Amino acid sequence: MPSNETKHRLTRAEVDFFVAYGYLGPYAAMSPAQMTGFRDSIDAHVLDSEGPNPRRPLQSRHMDTPAVYDLAAHPAIIKRIAGLLGPDLVVWTTNFWLKEAGGAEIPWHQDINFWPIEPPVNVSAWIAIDDVTVENACLRLIPGSHRQSLPHGRAPDEMAIAEMVDASAYDETQAVNMELKPGEFVLFSERLLHASSKNTSDRRRLGLAVRVTVPFVHIFQDSHLHPGHTAILACGKDVMGFNRYAGRP
């Protein structure tokens, strides 16, 4: 049985897989049974309430909800990302992605096209709060697509986000469907092409995206996220002093 020191540590083969394909997982931060209590708390206290970001109530809930803070900084996530980015790690944003039954398609895109960080260094964890299947619009990834940055253009109005990569730039037949049990998560690069289909089921799909970077990255907190934004220094130390942090709420 692995010790606390080695638990969640990536193997060299896992690191090589991430370098080659741009993602890893699924792994488990919680069991489905453990996620039940977390999900009940999110349903009761987060989904229908205002948060720190007045424009996006499902963003930055690590700032006001202890359970979200704890999940975002969970050792199963952070220790694995440390194998990719090193021992000093910053959770710079969290965002719940709720797609109700019939919810719109999210087209193929690379996250770094949208993000307020410089330089663009990031690994994301996408954590399933609900049972996530093809039918209720699981995350879809194109392995290896992170090896180039692709131009984005305007997406059709019926899409859930405003910009997308042109279909001529990728081969959708290579896509991997990341079906996840509650409490499982996948890690992926800021440049990995990903999408999700329309929710064709009668069940919602809720996930939490946790974005992790390193202290030498500038986070444009007040100007591009929201006034008063704080990040989490999830492990290690920050000798740079570029960004603003807060502890567990």
C-alpha positions as CSV (number, residue, x, y, z in Angstrom):
1,M,0.0,0.0,0.0
2,P,1.5,3.4,-0.9
3,S,2.6,5.7,1.9
4,N,1.2,9.2,2.3
5,E,4.4,10.5,0.7
6,T,4.0,8.4,-2.5
7,K,0.1,8.2,-2.7
8,H,-1.2,9.9,-5.8
9,R,2.3,10.4,-7.2
10,L,2.4,10.0,-11.0
11,T,4.6,7.4,-12.6
12,R,7.0,8.2,-15.4
13,A,4.7,6.4,-17.8
14,E,1.8,8.6,-16.7
15,V,3.9,11.8,-17.2
16,D,4.9,10.5,-20.7
17,F,1.3,9.8,-21.6
18,F,0.3,13.4,-20.6
19,V,3.1,14.9,-22.7
20,A,2.1,12.8,-25.7
21,Y,-1.7,13.0,-25.4
22,G,-2.5,16.0,-23.2
23,Y,-4.7,14.3,-20.6
24,L,-4.7,11.7,-17.8
25,G,-7.4,9.7,-16.0
26,P,-9.9,9.0,-14.9
27,Y,-8.8,9.0,-11.2
28,A,-10.9,9.2,-8.1
29,A,-10.9,12.0,-5.5
30,M,-14.0,10.6,-3.8
31,S,-16.2,7.5,-4.0
32,P,-19.7,8.0,-5.4
33,A,-21.1,7.5,-1.9
34,Q,-18.8,10.3,-0.6
35,M,-19.8,12.6,-3.4
36,T,-23.5,12.3,-2.4
37,G,-23.0,14.5,0.6
38,F,-20.9,17.0,-1.4
39,R,-23.6,17.1,-4.1
40,D,-26.4,17.7,-1.6
41,S,-24.4,20.6,-0.2
42,I,-23.8,22.1,-3.6
43,D,-27.5,21.7,-4.5
44,A,-28.6,23.4,-1.3
45,H,-26.1,26.2,-0.9
46,V,-24.4,27.0,-4.3
47,L,-26.4,26.4,-7.4
48,D,-29.2,28.9,-6.6
49,S,-27.1,31.4,-4.7
50,E,-25.0,34.4,-5.6
51,G,-21.2,33.9,-5.4
52,P,-18.1,36.1,-5.3
53,N,-18.4,36.8,-9.1
54,P,-21.5,38.9,-9.7
55,R,-21.5,38.0,-13.4
56,R,-21.0,34.3,-13.0
57,P,-22.5,32.8,-9.9
58,L,-21.0,29.3,-10.5
59,Q,-17.4,30.6,-10.7
60,S,-15.0,31.2,-7.8
61,R,-17.1,29.3,-5.2
62,H,-13.9,28.1,-3.6
63,M,-13.9,31.6,-2.1
64,D,-17.1,31.3,-0.1
65,T,-17.9,27.5,0.2
66,P,-15.5,25.4,2.3
67,A,-16.5,22.1,0.6
68,V,-15.6,23.5,-2.8
69,Y,-12.3,24.8,-1.5
70,D,-11.5,21.4,-0.1
71,L,-12.3,19.6,-3.3
72,A,-10.3,22.0,-5.4
73,A,-7.3,21.4,-3.2
74,H,-7.8,17.7,-2.8
75,P,-4.5,15.8,-2.6
76,A,-5.7,13.3,-5.2
77,I,-5.8,16.2,-7.7
78,I,-3.0,18.4,-6.5
79,K,-0.4,15.7,-5.9
80,R,-0.9,14.4,-9.4
81,I,-0.6,17.8,-11.0
82,A,2.6,18.4,-9.0
83,G,4.0,15.5,-11.1
84,L,3.4,17.7,-14.2
85,L,4.0,21.3,-13.0
86,G,6.2,20.9,-9.9
87,P,5.7,21.3,-6.1
88,D,4.5,25.0,-6.1
89,L,0.9,25.1,-7.3
90,V,-1.9,27.6,-7.5
91,V,-5.6,26.9,-8.0
92,W,-6.4,30.1,-9.9
93,T,-10.1,29.5,-10.6
94,T,-13.0,27.0,-10.1
95,N,-16.1,26.8,-12.1
96,F,-19.2,24.6,-11.9
97,W,-20.4,23.4,-15.3
98,L,-24.1,22.6,-15.1
99,K,-25.9,21.2,-18.2
100,E,-29.5,20.5,-17.7
101,A,-31.5,18.0,-19.7
102,G,-31.6,19.4,-23.3
103,G,-28.6,21.7,-22.5
104,A,-26.7,23.1,-25.5
105,E,-23.6,21.7,-27.1
106,I,-20.2,23.1,-26.2
107,P,-18.1,23.1,-29.4
108,W,-14.5,22.0,-29.8
109,H,-12.2,24.6,-28.3
110,Q,-8.9,25.1,-26.4
111,D,-9.3,26.7,-23.0
112,I,-6.2,28.9,-23.3
113,N,-8.1,30.9,-26.0
114,F,-10.3,32.4,-23.2
115,W,-8.1,32.6,-20.2
116,P,-6.6,35.6,-18.2
117,I,-3.2,34.1,-17.3
118,E,0.3,34.9,-18.6
119,P,2.3,32.9,-19.5
120,P,-0.3,30.3,-20.4
121,V,0.7,27.4,-18.1
122,N,-2.2,25.3,-16.7
123,V,-3.5,21.9,-16.0
124,S,-7.2,21.5,-15.4
125,A,-9.1,18.9,-13.4
126,W,-12.7,18.2,-14.4
127,I,-14.5,16.5,-11.6
128,A,-17.8,14.7,-12.0
129,I,-20.4,15.7,-9.4
130,D,-23.1,13.7,-11.0
131,D,-22.9,10.4,-12.9
132,V,-21.5,11.6,-16.3
133,T,-22.2,9.6,-19.5
134,V,-22.4,10.0,-23.2
135,E,-26.1,10.5,-23.0
136,N,-25.9,13.5,-20.5
137,A,-23.0,15.1,-22.3
138,C,-19.7,13.9,-20.9
139,L,-16.5,15.7,-21.6
140,R,-15.0,14.7,-25.0
141,L,-11.2,15.0,-25.7
142,I,-9.0,14.7,-28.8
143,P,-5.8,13.1,-27.7
144,G,-2.6,14.9,-28.9
145,S,-4.4,18.0,-30.0
146,H,-2.6,20.0,-27.4
147,R,0.6,20.0,-29.4
148,Q,-0.5,23.1,-31.4
149,S,-2.5,26.3,-30.7
150,L,-5.4,26.7,-33.1
151,P,-7.3,29.8,-34.2
152,H,-10.8,30.2,-32.9
153,G,-13.8,31.8,-34.7
154,R,-17.4,32.6,-33.8
155,A,-19.6,29.7,-32.8
156,P,-23.2,29.4,-34.0
157,D,-25.7,31.1,-31.7
158,E,-27.1,27.8,-30.5
159,M,-23.8,26.7,-29.0
160,A,-23.1,27.2,-25.2
161,I,-19.9,29.2,-25.8
162,A,-19.2,32.0,-28.2
163,E,-16.0,30.7,-30.0
164,M,-14.9,27.4,-31.5
165,V,-12.2,25.8,-33.6
166,D,-13.0,25.2,-37.3
167,A,-13.9,21.6,-38.0
168,S,-11.1,21.4,-40.7
169,A,-8.5,21.7,-37.9
170,Y,-9.2,18.3,-36.2
171,D,-10.4,14.8,-36.7
172,E,-13.5,14.2,-34.5
173,T,-13.3,10.4,-35.2
174,Q,-10.3,10.4,-32.8
175,A,-12.4,11.8,-29.9
176,V,-12.4,10.0,-26.5
177,N,-15.6,10.1,-24.4
178,M,-14.7,10.7,-20.7
179,E,-17.5,9.0,-18.9
180,L,-17.1,9.5,-15.1
181,K,-18.6,8.2,-11.9
182,P,-19.4,10.8,-9.2
183,G,-16.1,11.7,-7.6
184,E,-13.9,10.8,-10.6
185,F,-11.8,13.4,-12.5
186,V,-9.7,13.8,-15.5
187,L,-6.7,16.1,-16.0
188,F,-6.0,17.9,-19.2
189,S,-3.8,20.6,-20.8
190,E,-4.9,24.1,-21.4
191,R,-4.4,23.5,-25.1
192,L,-6.2,20.1,-25.4
193,L,-9.2,20.3,-27.8
194,H,-12.4,19.3,-25.9
195,A,-16.1,19.7,-26.2
196,S,-19.4,18.2,-24.9
197,S,-22.5,17.3,-26.9
198,K,-26.1,18.4,-26.3
199,N,-27.5,16.7,-23.2
200,T,-29.9,14.2,-24.8
201,S,-30.9,12.6,-21.6
202,D,-33.5,13.5,-18.9
203,R,-30.8,14.0,-16.3
204,R,-28.6,17.0,-15.6
205,R,-24.8,16.9,-15.8
206,L,-22.8,18.8,-13.2
207,G,-19.0,18.9,-13.0
208,L,-16.5,21.1,-11.3
209,A,-13.5,22.5,-13.3
210,V,-10.4,23.3,-11.2
211,R,-7.7,25.3,-13.0
212,V,-4.1,24.9,-11.6
213,T,-1.0,26.9,-12.5
214,V,2.3,27.9,-10.9
215,P,3.4,31.1,-9.0
216,F,5.3,32.7,-11.8
217,V,2.1,33.0,-13.8
218,H,0.3,36.3,-13.6
219,I,-3.4,35.9,-13.0
220,F,-5.4,39.0,-14.1
221,Q,-7.6,38.7,-11.1
222,D,-9.5,42.0,-10.7
223,S,-9.6,43.0,-14.4
224,H,-10.4,39.8,-16.1
225,L,-11.9,37.5,-13.4
226,H,-13.8,39.7,-10.9
227,P,-12.9,42.3,-8.3
228,G,-11.6,40.8,-5.1
229,H,-10.8,37.5,-6.6
230,T,-8.5,35.2,-4.6
231,A,-6.7,32.1,-5.6
232,I,-5.6,29.1,-3.5
233,L,-1.9,28.4,-2.8
234,A,-2.6,24.7,-3.0
235,C,0.9,23.4,-2.2
236,G,4.5,24.6,-1.9
237,K,5.3,28.3,-1.7
238,D,5.1,31.5,-3.8
239,V,8.3,33.5,-3.9
240,M,7.0,35.7,-6.7
241,G,4.2,37.6,-5.1
242,F,2.3,38.3,-8.3
243,N,-1.1,37.0,-7.2
244,R,-3.5,37.3,-4.3
245,Y,-4.5,34.3,-2.1
246,A,-7.0,33.5,0.7
247,G,-7.3,30.5,3.0
248,R,-10.3,28.2,3.5
249,P,-13.5,30.2,3.9
